Amino acid sequence: MTRGTAARVTVDLSGVWKYKVDRDCVGMKEKWYAASLDRSDWKDMKIPNNWYLTEVGDYDG
């Protein structure tokens, strides 16, 4: 690395991720981000994957 250049860091996010579609925009109010939240009813998505090829389709939210 030469002086004045930053090191590039990459993180592999492969694995199984939990998700839940928030069509009613309640996730922030209900604190879906809380570590203590029960996510047992959330769906799994194996990453890498293409979000648009799942049942979620073109959902944006």
KOLGU-4560 file (N, C-alpha, C; in nm, 3 decimals, padded with zeros to 5 digits):
<recs>
<n_xx: 00.085 n_yy: -00.117 n_zz: 00.000 ca_xx: 00.000 ca_yy: 00.000 ca_zz: 00.000 c_xx: 00.089 c_yy: 00.123 c_zz: 00.000 mol: A seq: 1 type: MET>
<n_xx: 00.054 n_yy: 00.218 n_zz: -00.082 ca_xx: 00.133 ca_yy: 00.341 ca_zz: -00.088 c_xx: 00.076 c_yy: 00.444 c_zz: 00.008 mol: A seq: 2 type: THR>
<n_xx: 00.157 n_yy: 00.537 n_zz: 00.041 ca_xx: 00.116 ca_yy: 00.643 ca_zz: 00.132 c_xx: -00.004 c_yy: 00.719 c_zz: 00.074 mol: A seq: 3 type: ARG>
<n_xx: -00.105 n_yy: 00.744 n_zz: 00.157 ca_xx: -00.221 ca_yy: 00.820 ca_zz: 00.113 c_xx: -00.334 c_yy: 00.735 c_zz: 00.056 mol: A seq: 4 type: GLY>
<n_xx: -00.315 n_yy: 00.604 n_zz: 00.054 ca_xx: -00.424 ca_yy: 00.519 ca_zz: 00.005 c_xx: -00.481 c_yy: 00.439 c_zz: 00.122 mol: A seq: 5 type: THR>
<n_xx: -00.610 n_yy: 00.421 n_zz: 00.121 ca_xx: -00.676 ca_yy: 00.346 ca_zz: 00.228 c_xx: -00.685 c_yy: 00.199 c_zz: 00.190 mol: A seq: 6 type: ALA>
<n_xx: -00.676 n_yy: 00.115 n_zz: 00.290 ca_xx: -00.692 ca_yy: -00.029 ca_zz: 00.267 c_xx: -00.839 c_yy: -00.058 c_zz: 00.240 mol: A seq: 7 type: ALA>
<n_xx: -00.864 n_yy: -00.147 n_zz: 00.147 ca_xx: -01.001 ca_yy: -00.186 ca_zz: 00.115 c_xx: -01.038 c_yy: -00.308 c_zz: 00.198 mol: A seq: 8 type: ARG>
<n_xx: -01.148 n_yy: -00.298 n_zz: 00.269 ca_xx: -01.193 ca_yy: -00.407 ca_zz: 00.355 c_xx: -01.317 c_yy: -00.469 c_zz: 00.293 mol: A seq: 9 type: VAL>
<n_xx: -01.319 n_yy: -00.600 n_zz: 00.284 ca_xx: -01.438 ca_yy: -00.671 ca_zz: 00.236 c_xx: -01.489 c_yy: -00.763 c_zz: 00.345 mol: A seq: 10 type: THR>
<n_xx: -01.619 n_yy: -00.777 n_zz: 00.352 ca_xx: -01.682 ca_yy: -00.862 ca_zz: 00.451 c_xx: -01.775 c_yy: -00.959 c_zz: 00.379 mol: A seq: 11 type: VAL>
<n_xx: -01.757 n_yy: -01.086 n_zz: 00.402 ca_xx: -01.841 ca_yy: -01.188 ca_zz: 00.341 c_xx: -01.970 c_yy: -01.201 c_zz: 00.423 mol: A seq: 12 type: ASP>
<n_xx: -02.083 n_yy: -01.170 n_zz: 00.363 ca_xx: -02.212 ca_yy: -01.176 ca_zz: 00.432 c_xx: -02.290 c_yy: -01.303 c_zz: 00.399 mol: A seq: 13 type: LEU>
<n_xx: -02.223 n_yy: -01.399 n_zz: 00.337 ca_xx: -02.289 ca_yy: -01.524 ca_zz: 00.300 c_xx: -02.341 c_yy: -01.596 c_zz: 00.424 mol: A seq: 14 type: SER>
<n_xx: -02.453 n_yy: -01.662 n_zz: 00.407 ca_xx: -02.511 ca_yy: -01.737 ca_zz: 00.517 c_xx: -02.662 c_yy: -01.734 c_zz: 00.506 mol: A seq: 15 type: GLY>
<n_xx: -02.730 n_yy: -01.767 n_zz: 00.614 ca_xx: -02.875 ca_yy: -01.762 ca_zz: 00.618 c_xx: -02.916 c_yy: -01.639 c_zz: 00.699 mol: A seq: 16 type: VAL>
<n_xx: -02.994 n_yy: -01.553 n_zz: 00.636 ca_xx: -03.041 ca_yy: -01.429 ca_zz: 00.700 c_xx: -03.191 c_yy: -01.438 c_zz: 00.723 mol: A seq: 17 type: TRP>
<n_xx: -03.236 n_yy: -01.382 n_zz: 00.834 ca_xx: -03.378 ca_yy: -01.373 ca_zz: 00.866 c_xx: -03.434 c_yy: -01.243 c_zz: 00.807 mol: A seq: 18 type: LYS>
<n_xx: -03.557 n_yy: -01.250 n_zz: 00.755 ca_xx: -03.621 ca_yy: -01.129 ca_zz: 00.706 c_xx: -03.772 c_yy: -01.136 c_zz: 00.725 mol: A seq: 19 type: TYR>
<n_xx: -03.833 n_yy: -01.019 n_zz: 00.726 ca_xx: -03.978 ca_yy: -01.007 ca_zz: 00.733 c_xx: -04.015 c_yy: -00.883 c_zz: 00.654 mol: A seq: 20 type: LYS>
<n_xx: -04.109 n_yy: -00.895 n_zz: 00.563 ca_xx: -04.152 ca_yy: -00.782 ca_zz: 00.482 c_xx: -04.237 c_yy: -00.689 c_zz: 00.569 mol: A seq: 21 type: VAL>
<n_xx: -04.208 n_yy: -00.561 n_zz: 00.561 ca_xx: -04.275 ca_yy: -00.460 ca_zz: 00.644 c_xx: -04.367 c_yy: -00.374 c_zz: 00.557 mol: A seq: 22 type: ASP>
<n_xx: -04.470 n_yy: -00.435 n_zz: 00.503 ca_xx: -04.562 ca_yy: -00.364 ca_zz: 00.412 c_xx: -04.640 c_yy: -00.252 c_zz: 00.483 mol: A seq: 23 type: ARG>
<n_xx: -04.659 n_yy: -00.263 n_zz: 00.614 ca_xx: -04.736 ca_yy: -00.162 ca_zz: 00.688 c_xx: -04.647 c_yy: -00.061 c_zz: 00.759 mol: A seq: 24 type: ASP>
<n_xx: -04.517 n_yy: -00.068 n_zz: 00.736 ca_xx: -04.420 ca_yy: 00.028 ca_zz: 00.794 c_xx: -04.431 c_yy: 00.037 c_zz: 00.946 mol: A seq: 25 type: CYS>
<n_xx: -04.433 n_yy: -00.078 n_zz: 01.012 ca_xx: -04.441 ca_yy: -00.081 ca_zz: 01.158 c_xx: -04.310 c_yy: -00.127 c_zz: 01.223 mol: A seq: 26 type: VAL>
<n_xx: -04.214 n_yy: -00.166 n_zz: 01.143 ca_xx: -04.089 ca_yy: -00.220 ca_zz: 01.195 c_xx: -04.016 c_yy: -00.129 c_zz: 01.291 mol: A seq: 27 type: GLY>
<n_xx: -04.006 n_yy: -00.001 n_zz: 01.259 ca_xx: -03.937 ca_yy: 00.092 ca_zz: 01.349 c_xx: -04.017 c_yy: 00.110 c_zz: 01.478 mol: A seq: 28 type: MET>
<n_xx: -04.148 n_yy: 00.129 n_zz: 01.466 ca_xx: -04.233 ca_yy: 00.150 ca_zz: 01.583 c_xx: -04.229 c_yy: 00.028 c_zz: 01.676 mol: A seq: 29 type: LYS>
<n_xx: -04.229 n_yy: -00.091 n_zz: 01.616 ca_xx: -04.227 ca_yy: -00.214 ca_zz: 01.695 c_xx: -04.086 c_yy: -00.261 c_zz: 01.729 mol: A seq: 30 type: GLU>
<n_xx: -03.987 n_yy: -00.183 n_zz: 01.692 ca_xx: -03.846 ca_yy: -00.208 ca_zz: 01.723 c_xx: -03.798 c_yy: -00.345 c_zz: 01.675 mol: A seq: 31 type: LYS>
<n_xx: -03.821 n_yy: -00.371 n_zz: 01.547 ca_xx: -03.777 ca_yy: -00.498 ca_zz: 01.488 c_xx: -03.626 c_yy: -00.513 c_zz: 01.496 mol: A seq: 32 type: TRP>
<n_xx: -03.556 n_yy: -00.405 n_zz: 01.519 ca_xx: -03.410 ca_yy: -00.407 ca_zz: 01.526 c_xx: -03.359 c_yy: -00.455 c_zz: 01.662 mol: A seq: 33 type: TYR>
<n_xx: -03.446 n_yy: -00.466 n_zz: 01.762 ca_xx: -03.405 ca_yy: -00.503 ca_zz: 01.897 c_xx: -03.350 c_yy: -00.646 c_zz: 01.901 mol: A seq: 34 type: ALA>
<n_xx: -03.239 n_yy: -00.662 n_zz: 01.970 ca_xx: -03.177 ca_yy: -00.795 ca_zz: 01.981 c_xx: -03.269 c_yy: -00.895 c_zz: 02.048 mol: A seq: 35 type: ALA>
<n_xx: -03.358 n_yy: -00.848 n_zz: 02.135 ca_xx: -03.446 ca_yy: -00.937 ca_zz: 02.211 c_xx: -03.573 c_yy: -00.976 c_zz: 02.134 mol: A seq: 36 type: SER>
<n_xx: -03.594 n_yy: -00.924 n_zz: 02.014 ca_xx: -03.715 ca_yy: -00.952 ca_zz: 01.937 c_xx: -03.723 c_yy: -01.100 c_zz: 01.898 mol: A seq: 37 type: LEU>
<n_xx: -03.840 n_yy: -01.158 n_zz: 01.912 ca_xx: -03.863 ca_yy: -01.297 ca_zz: 01.869 c_xx: -03.880 c_yy: -01.298 c_zz: 01.718 mol: A seq: 38 type: ASP>
<n_xx: -03.786 n_yy: -01.359 n_zz: 01.648 ca_xx: -03.789 ca_yy: -01.365 ca_zz: 01.502 c_xx: -03.825 c_yy: -01.505 c_zz: 01.451 mol: A seq: 39 type: ARG>
<n_xx: -03.887 n_yy: -01.585 n_zz: 01.536 ca_xx: -03.916 ca_yy: -01.723 ca_zz: 01.498 c_xx: -04.016 c_yy: -01.732 c_zz: 01.382 mol: A seq: 40 type: SER>
<n_xx: -04.097 n_yy: -01.628 n_zz: 01.361 ca_xx: -04.192 ca_yy: -01.631 ca_zz: 01.249 c_xx: -04.137 c_yy: -01.563 c_zz: 01.123 mol: A seq: 41 type: ASP>
<n_xx: -04.012 n_yy: -01.517 n_zz: 01.128 ca_xx: -03.949 ca_yy: -01.454 ca_zz: 01.012 c_xx: -03.903 c_yy: -01.564 c_zz: 00.916 mol: A seq: 42 type: TRP>
<n_xx: -03.888 n_yy: -01.527 n_zz: 00.791 ca_xx: -03.843 ca_yy: -01.622 ca_zz: 00.689 c_xx: -03.692 c_yy: -01.620 c_zz: 00.678 mol: A seq: 43 type: LYS>
<n_xx: -03.638 n_yy: -01.729 n_zz: 00.626 ca_xx: -03.494 ca_yy: -01.740 ca_zz: 00.602 c_xx: -03.464 c_yy: -01.712 c_zz: 00.455 mol: A seq: 44 type: ASP>
<n_xx: -03.351 n_yy: -01.648 n_zz: 00.430 ca_xx: -03.303 ca_yy: -01.631 ca_zz: 00.294 c_xx: -03.154 c_yy: -01.664 c_zz: 00.293 mol: A seq: 45 type: MET>
<n_xx: -03.118 n_yy: -01.760 n_zz: 00.210 ca_xx: -02.978 ca_yy: -01.797 ca_zz: 00.197 c_xx: -02.909 c_yy: -01.695 c_zz: 00.108 mol: A seq: 46 type: LYS>
<n_xx: -02.799 n_yy: -01.641 n_zz: 00.157 ca_xx: -02.722 ca_yy: -01.541 ca_zz: 00.086 c_xx: -02.590 c_yy: -01.604 c_zz: 00.045 mol: A seq: 47 type: ILE>
<n_xx: -02.542 n_yy: -01.589 n_zz: -00.076 ca_xx: -02.592 ca_yy: -01.497 ca_zz: -00.178 c_xx: -02.719 c_yy: -01.548 c_zz: -00.245 mol: A seq: 48 type: PRO>
<n_xx: -02.803 n_yy: -01.454 n_zz: -00.282 ca_xx: -02.929 ca_yy: -01.483 ca_zz: -00.349 c_xx: -02.975 c_yy: -01.356 c_zz: -00.418 mol: A seq: 49 type: ASN>
<n_xx: -03.069 n_yy: -01.369 n_zz: -00.507 ca_xx: -03.127 ca_yy: -01.253 ca_zz: -00.573 c_xx: -03.265 c_yy: -01.230 c_zz: -00.514 mol: A seq: 50 type: ASN>
<n_xx: -03.280 n_yy: -01.124 n_zz: -00.438 ca_xx: -03.404 ca_yy: -01.087 ca_zz: -00.371 c_xx: -03.522 c_yy: -01.090 c_zz: -00.467 mol: A seq: 51 type: TRP>
<n_xx: -03.501 n_yy: -01.043 n_zz: -00.588 ca_xx: -03.609 ca_yy: -01.031 ca_zz: -00.686 c_xx: -03.658 c_yy: -01.166 c_zz: -00.738 mol: A seq: 52 type: TYR>
<n_xx: -03.582 n_yy: -01.272 n_zz: -00.717 ca_xx: -03.623 ca_yy: -01.404 ca_zz: -00.763 c_xx: -03.698 c_yy: -01.482 c_zz: -00.655 mol: A seq: 53 type: LEU>
<n_xx: -03.721 n_yy: -01.421 n_zz: -00.540 ca_xx: -03.795 ca_yy: -01.486 ca_zz: -00.431 c_xx: -03.940 c_yy: -01.441 c_zz: -00.435 mol: A seq: 54 type: THR>
<n_xx: -04.020 n_yy: -01.490 n_zz: -00.339 ca_xx: -04.160 ca_yy: -01.448 ca_zz: -00.332 c_xx: -04.176 c_yy: -01.301 c_zz: -00.299 mol: A seq: 55 type: GLU>
<n_xx: -04.069 n_yy: -01.237 n_zz: -00.251 ca_xx: -04.073 ca_yy: -01.095 ca_zz: -00.218 c_xx: -04.082 c_yy: -01.011 c_zz: -00.346 mol: A seq: 56 type: VAL>
<n_xx: -04.023 n_yy: -01.061 n_zz: -00.453 ca_xx: -04.031 ca_yy: -00.993 ca_zz: -00.583 c_xx: -03.970 c_yy: -00.855 c_zz: -00.581 mol: A seq: 57 type: GLY>
<n_xx: -04.045 n_yy: -00.756 n_zz: -00.627 ca_xx: -03.991 ca_yy: -00.621 ca_zz: -00.638 c_xx: -04.028 c_yy: -00.533 c_zz: -00.519 mol: A seq: 58 type: ASP>
<n_xx: -04.058 n_yy: -00.595 n_zz: -00.404 ca_xx: -04.089 ca_yy: -00.519 ca_zz: -00.282 c_xx: -03.974 c_yy: -00.426 c_zz: -00.250 mol: A seq: 59 type: TYR>
<n_xx: -04.006 n_yy: -00.303 n_zz: -00.215 ca_xx: -03.906 ca_yy: -00.204 ca_zz: -00.178 c_xx: -03.951 c_yy: -00.139 c_zz: -00.049 mol: A seq: 60 type: ASP>
<n_xx: -03.882 n_yy: -00.170 n_zz: 00.058 ca_xx: -03.924 ca_yy: -00.111 ca_zz: 00.185 c_xx: -03.835 c_yy: -00.149 c_zz: 00.297 mol: A seq: 61 type: GLY>
</recs>
